């Protein structure tokens, strides 16, 4: 059997082994097959060694060449990626009588097979990956041979009469080799590779005296960067949507009991009952109880929970459960028995360090039955933290003492220079600076009632044209984040909420026959001239991106884009409590245009 036949047989065997593992690998982990995900780009450089009549190690000295390459690739499956390479460099060779040099350009398409994944399964967090590569491409080269003693030119190829670039000779090349990839920082990777080139020519070294094809070896060290193209189009509620790199739906290798189990197609209706308090006081922790009813379905259940900033959670770790908590994102995974069962799970939420206000908790579940059909639901639940709240209904009047109301002008992650602050807000009253929840908060005025502070806020808005102002309160000199729940501010809140509901109802009635395509949260508007989005982002640093729309002579600025109105309203409440945007409002849009001007 010839060497070419052995090489071809090796290629086929390698591809067969990869395909045989594919099904098992896909069952082990959730891989994102989106066309815009898992791209990488990079460059490398290294040494070339020529094998032929005039080899790099022939003669009395060694003469390796050099080359460099840029590449772009896409991971197709957990174990396979496709990469395109553009390369330039040279090969050198010699014997006792002559020496050669070949300049070349090469264009190759290679497949990279992860040996680490084939052996140990797909693990996105893996830092080191060993892979094999093989492919095909073209090499355009110009080769010359000189006499070792007289330096007289003896022969050459590719001098203007070939089919390649610059008239170089063009031939096929088939690379195959091994590589090691090491992720040393986030999406940055170091790559070490060695690839053996099978060339369909005997002219690379400029010598065709002996029969046989030339060969080459390229060893390189490089760097690559992994990236995704664009943004995912899915709208993520409150920026808390569980993503594939944090929560993997581990539906893998399950021994289903396929006896008399019910299925979704038979009318089974699994459900998740969530027991969560709507209001808490000054407590260190509270419980969330999840009751999952399988309605006789045998399969798997996957539950996701995302908690707001300022909270921490401890998930149950009973036998038969797989649970994990990654910062604010938690996942519980379990199998379901054939019998009609209600699974009760208790999650402990630590709330002692959380600020006051209304906080969204995202909880979703998915059930997969024995036939592979799925059912599930996603909801947002709200827990209001009120330092004045008592579970037994007893009012805590003593906590109202020492309350002071102010009007907040702005907040910033970094400290604002006093001179710049005075230019932005030319007030007679003193501007206070406080640091709370990672933000520098700037307020003005000092009032005993919310009504007085509200009148002062309206005065600033009318006289100085200031917007996005809101009332905050301090208790015994300490900022309480928001005066929701405070007895002194309840009447003000009821009036404010009533006016908002009236505005929203009018807008909906005017556009009752039009179905919006999306909802956004308006945070600011300006007539005549646009604002700098970068300055808005630096001032508010909202979780969702800030966008701009120009319509009817007014520039509108929004935070977030949502397909569901309820989620948009939840995000507005989040902005109101976290960033003080009490004037923010939800507006409907139709194909990027406001349905009704507000």
N, C-alpha and C positions, 0 to 999 in steps of 0.2 A: 504494500500500500504506500503511495507517494506521500510526501510531506503535505502537499496541498489537500489531499483527501483527509488526512488526519486532522488538519486544521478545520476543515469544513465539518467533520464529525464532532469536533470539540465545540464548535459554535452551536450546532443543533442540540447537543447534550446540555449545554448551559441554558439555552432557551427552554428546553423541556423541563429541566429542574425548576426554573423560575415559574413556569406556568403551573406546574403541579402544586406549588406552594401558594399560588395566588388566592384560591378560594379560602383556605384556612386563614391567611393573613387578613383578608377583608373581614372575616368574621370576628377577628380579635380586636379590631380597633376601628374607630370612626375616622375616615380620611376624607378631607374636603376635596371633591372632584371638580369644583368650580373652575372654569377656564381661567379666571383672573387670579386664582390662588397659587402659591408655591412656585414662583419663578425665582431664578437666580442669575446673576451676572458676575463676571470675574475676569481675571487675567493671571497668566503664569509665565514663567521663563525658566530656562534650564539648558542642559547640555544635550547635544546630539552625537550619536556614535554611528558610523557607517560600517556595514558589513558587505564585502564584495571583493572583486579582484584587488582594489585599492582600499583596504580597510583603515579605520582610524587608528588601529594599533599595529599596522604593518610597518615594515621598515625598521629603522633604528630608534624612532621616537614616537610618542603618542600625539595625536592631533584631533581631539574632539572638536566639534563645532558648537554653535550656540543658536538658540531660537527663542521666540516669544509668541504668546497666543492670547487672544481675547475670546470669550465664549459667552453664550446666552443659553440658558436651559430652562426646562419646565418639568417638575415632578409630576408624572402621569398617574402612578399608583403608589402605594406605600413602599414598593420595592423597586420601581422602575422610573427612570427619568430619561428624557431625550435632550441632547445638548448639541448645539452647533458651534464649530470652532473655526476661527480665522487665524492663520499662523504664518509667520515668516521667519527665515533663518538661513543657516547654511550647514552643509555636511563637508567634512574633510577626510581625505584618505591618502595613503602612500604605500609604496613598497621600496625595495632597494634601488630601483631605477627611475621611478617617476612619482609624482604626487598630484592630487586632484582637489578641486574645490567646486562645490555646487551650491548656488544660491537658489532658494525656492520660496514659493507661496503654496500654502495648502489649505483646502476647504473641506472640512469633514463633518459628518453627521454621525454621532455616536450614541449608543444606548448604555446607560449606567445601571447596573444591577446591584442593589444593596445586599451584600452577603450577610451583614449584621442583622438585617430585617428577616432574611430567609431563615436564619438560624434561631434568633431570639424574639422574633415578632416585631411589629411596628411600635416604636416608642418615640413620640415627638420630642420628648425631653432628652433623648440620647445625645451626648456631646461628641462621641467618637463613632465614626461609621467607616467600615471597610467595604469597598465595592470593586466589582469587575467592570470592565468596559470593552466594547467592541463596536465596530462600525465600518463605514466606507466613505470615500471621498476622492478628491482629485489632488494631484501635486503638479504644479507648474515649476520647472527647474531649468537652469542654465548651468551646464557643467563644462569644465575645462581641465585638461591634463597637460602638465609641463615636465620636462626632463629634470631629474634631480640634480644633475651636475651642471648643465649649461643653461638651465631655466628656459630652454626653448619650448615654445608652445607646440604640443603634439596633436591634440584633437579636442573637439568640443561639440556640444549639442545645445540647441535652444537659442541660437543667435539670430533671432528675427524670423525664423521660418517655421516655428512651431504653432500650435493652436492655442497656447496659453497666453497669459498676460505678458506683454512686451515681446511677443513672439517666442516665449519659452516653450519647451517641450511639455506636453500634458500627458499624464498617465494616471491610472487608477492607483489608489493606496488603501490598504485595509489595516487599520490599527487595532490592536488588542492588548489589554494590560490590566494592571491593578492600581488602586489608589486608596488613600486614607484621607478622610475629611474630619477636621476637628473644629467644632464650634467653640471659639474662645470668648466671644462677647456678643450676646443677643443674636443678631442676624448675620454676624461676621464669621467667616470660616477660613481656616488655613487648609490648603490642599497639597498633598504630595502624591505624584503620579509617576508611573513608569509604563510606557506603552511601546510595544514592538510593532514595527511597520513592515507589512508585506507589500512590496511594490511590484507592479506589473511591467517592469522594465529592467534592463541590464545596463542602462546608460547613465544612471545617477553618478557613478564614479568615473564616467567618461571612457571606460574600458570595456569592450565587448569581445575580448579575445576568448575568454572561457565561457562556456554556456552556463545558464542559471540566472535567476533573478536577484537583484540587489535587495538588501534588507537594511533597516535602520532602527535605532532605539532612541527614544526621547524621554528623558527624566526631568521633572520640573517641580518647582515649588511655587504656589500661587495663593491668591486670596479671592474670596467670592462673597457676595452679599445676596441674601435672600429677601424677596419683596413680593408684595401683592399689587396687582394692577388696579387702580381706582379704589372705590369704596364699595362694600357690600350694599346692595340695594334694599335689603331688608330694613325696615324702620324699627329701631330698638327702643322700647319704652324706657324712659328715664335714664338712658345710657346704661341700664343694668341688665340688658339681655345677655343671657349666658352664651358665650361663644365657643366654637369647637375647640379652641386651644385651652379652654379652662374646664369645660365639662364635656366629656365624651360619653355618648350613649353606648354603653357597653353591652350590646345585645350579642353575646358571643357563646358559642359552643354549649348551648343549654340542652340538657336531656329532658325534653318535654314529655309529659305524660299524656299521650294522645288518646286515652281511652274514651270516656264519655264526657270529656271536657266541653264546656260551652265555648262558642266563638262569637265574635262581634256580629257576624252575618246571621247568627241565630237569634239576634235581638238582645244579646247581653249588653248591659249598660254599666260599666264600672264608673265609680265616682270617687271624688276626694272631698271630704268635709274638713274645712279648716277652722279650728277654734283659736281665735286670736283676739286679744283685747283691743277695743277701739280707743281706749284711753288709759293712760298710766300716770301715776304721780311720781314722787321722788323716791323711786325704788331702784335697787341695784340690778334686778333681773325680773323677767317674767317668762311664761311658757307659751309656746305655740304647739298645739296638739293637732296632728294630721291623722285622719281616719280614712284609710283607703279601703274601699269595698270593691272586690273583684267580680262580684255577681257570677261566681262559678267559672270564671275564665282561668285557665292555666296558661301561664306565660311569664312575662317579666314586666316590672314597673320601674320607671325612672322618674325621680322627683327632683326638681331644681328649686332652689330658694336663693334669692338675692336680697341682702339686707342693706339698709342705707348706711351712709357714713356716720361714724360715731357709735355704732353698735357692734357687738361681737356675738357669735353664736357657737354653741356646742351641739353637734349632731349626735343622734343615738348611734350606739355601736353594739347592737344586739347580735346574737348569732344568726347567720344567714343574711346579714346586711353588709353592703359595701357603702361606706360613706366617706366623704372628703370635704374639706373646707379650704378654699383658696382665697384668702383675703375676705372679700364680701360675697363670694359665690360659693354655694354649697350644693352637694349632689348626694342623693341617696338612691341606691340601686338594690333591688331585691327580686327574687323569683316569687311567683304566685302559685299556690297549690291548686289542685283541681276542685276542692271543696269550696263552697260559698263561705268566704272568710272576710272579716274586717280587721285590717292591720292597723294598730294604733301606734303612732310614733310621737315622741315628745322631744321638742327642740327647746333648749334653754337659751334665751336671748339676754345678754348683759347690756343694761341700758343706763348704768350709772354715769357714764361719760357723755351720753348723747345730749344734744341741745334740746331746748323746749321747742314745740311746734308739731306739725303734722308730718309724719314720715312714711314713705311708701315701702311696702314689702312685696317683692315680686315672687310669686309661687306658681309653679307650673308642673304638670305631670303628664307622663305618656305611658300607656299600657299597650303591649304588643301580645296578641294571642298566638296560639300554636300555628295558625296559618300565615302569620306575618302581617295581619291587618292591625292598624293602630287606632287608638282613640285617646284623647287627652284634652286638656284645657289649661289656659294661662290666665291668671288674674292678678290684680294689684290690690293689696289690702293696706289700710292706713291705720297707723297707731299714733295718737296724739299724746305727746308728753306735756303735762301741765303741772308745774311745781305746786300749784294751789289745789290740785285735785286730791280728793279723799275717796277711797273705794266705798266707804260706808255713807257717803253723802254729806258728811259733816263739813261745813265751810271752814276754811282756815283763814279767818279774818286777820289774825295776827301777822300774816305774811304780807299784807297790803301796806303795812307801815313802812315809811321810807321810800315810797315809789316816786320816781321823777321821770317825766316824759320829755323827750327831745325829738328833733327832726333830723333824720339821717340824710346827709347830702350825697355821699358816695362811699365806696369801699374799694380797697386795692390790696393786692398781694404784697406790694412793696410800698414803702413809706413815700408819701408825696411831699415834695419840698414846700415849706411854708409860703414862700413867695409865689410859687405857682398856684398853690391852693388859694391864696388871697386874690389872684387874678381870675381864677375860675369862679370863685364865690365871694364877690365884693360885699360882705355883710358888715353891719355895725356891731352885731353881736359876736361874742367870742366863739371860735370854732374849736370844738373839743376833739381830741384824738384818743381812741381806745383801740387796743389790740384784742381781738376775740376770734376764736375758731380759725386761726391762721390768716386773718384779714386785719388790715388797718381800717378802722371805721371812723368816719368823720361826721360829727353831729353838731347842731347849733340849737340854741334856745334851752330853757329849763322851765317846765310847767308842772303843775300839780295834777292837772286833769288831761285826759286825752283830747277833749273838745278844744281846749286852749292850744294844744300842740297842733291839732288839725287846722285850726284857723291860721296859725303861723305858717304852716306848710302851704296853704292856699295863697297867703300873702306873698311868699317867696316865688311861687309859681307865676303869679300875675305880674308882680313888679319887676322881677329879674328874668322871667322867661325860663325858670328852672323846671325840669320835669324829673320823673323817676325819684321823687322824694317820698319818704314814708316815715311814719311815727314809730319810735322804739321806746322802750322804757327800761329804767335802771331801778334796782331795788337795793337800798343801802349802799349806793355807789357802784354796784356790780351790774353789768349789762345782762339782761335775761333773754336776748336774742329776738323775742317777739312777744307781744303782750296778749297772745291768744290765751284765754282761760282766766286772765286777771279780772277780778271783779270790777275794777275801775275802768276797764276797757271793753267790757262786753257790749255795752250799748253802742259804742262807736263801731265795733265789728259788725253788729247786726245791721246798722245803717249802711255801712260800706258794702256788705254782701247783698243787701236788698237792691242797692243801686246797680250793682254788677249784674244781678239776675235780670233786671229790667232791660239793661242794654243788650244782653245776650238774647233775650226773648224777642226783642224788636228785630235784631239782625236775622234770627232764624225765620221769623214770619215773612220777612221781605224776600227771603230766598228759599221758601218752602218747596218750590217746584224744581229747584236745582240741587242736585246731589254733589257735594264737594268731592274732589279727588284727594284732598289732603287737608290737614290742619296744621297751623303754625302758631307759636306763641309770640305775639308782638311785644317787644320790650322798649321800643323807641321809634319815634318818627321825627322828620325834620323837613320843613318846607324850604324850597329854593335851592339849597346846596346839599350835597351828600356828606355823610360823616365817614370817618376812616374806620373800617371794620376792625383793623388791627388795634386801634385804640379802644374800641368797645370790648374786644376780646381780652385786652390787657386789664381793663377795668373790672369786668365781671367774671371772666374765666369760666363761663358756663360749660357744663359737660357736653351738651350738644352744640354743633357748629352754628355760627351766626351768619344769616343770609340777608340780602338786600333786594327790595323790589321798588321800582319807580313807577308810580301810577297817579294820574291826575295831578301832576305837579308836586307830589309829596314823595319823599324817600321813606320807606318803611323798613324797619329792621326787626328780624325775627330770630328766636333761638329754638332750634329743633324743627323737625318735619315728621308728622305722624299721620298714619292712615286711620287711626281710631280717635274720635273726639274725646272719649273718656280718658284715654292715656295722655292726650294733649293737656287736658284740664289737670290731671295729676301732676304733670310736669310743671304747669304754671304754679301750682301750689308749692311744689318743691323750690322753684325759683323765688317765690315770695318769701318762704321761710328761710332759705339758705342765703340768698343774696339780697333780700329786701326789696324785690321787685313787686310790690303790692299793686302797682298800676299795670302790670303785665296782663294781657288778655288773650284768649284763644280766638283766632279768626279762621273762617273757612276759605279755601282757595279752590279754584277750578282751573286746572292745567296751568298753574303758575300765576294766576291772576286773582286778585281779591274779588270775592263775590259781591260784597257790600262794603262800601267805605264807612269807616267808623270814626 
